[in-house]
Amino acid sequence: MVEAAIVIPVVILIAMLLLRLFVFYLEILVTGIKEHELAIEACNSYGGKGYEKYENERVITFVKGGLLAADLNKIIKTEAIMCNEDALVRIGKFVKGNQ
């Protein structure tokens, strides 16, 4: 009984920490997928001249407390090159015609 009274709370605390880490990892995955979808949407709807760089950064923070006293952060950086293919083709034809 004494061993169980010592071991069971420790096992429960470790299990809860593992669950919190798992949820943090899933939040990182979901945020990465959303950022990727936003970058694709920005690239598909780009109507500017030539090309432009899309950049976005999001920080995910693990809530402090319990057994884990360290700060866990994950920075997700998204970069994409948005291009207007129609404008690039027109520029290419213009450059070829002036040579």
Secondary structure, 3 states (H helix, E strand, C coil): CHHHHHHHHHHHHHHHHHHHHHHHHHHHHHHHHHHHHHHHHHHHCCCCCCEEEEEEEEEEECCCECCECCCCEEEEEEEEEEECHHHHHHHHHHHHHCC
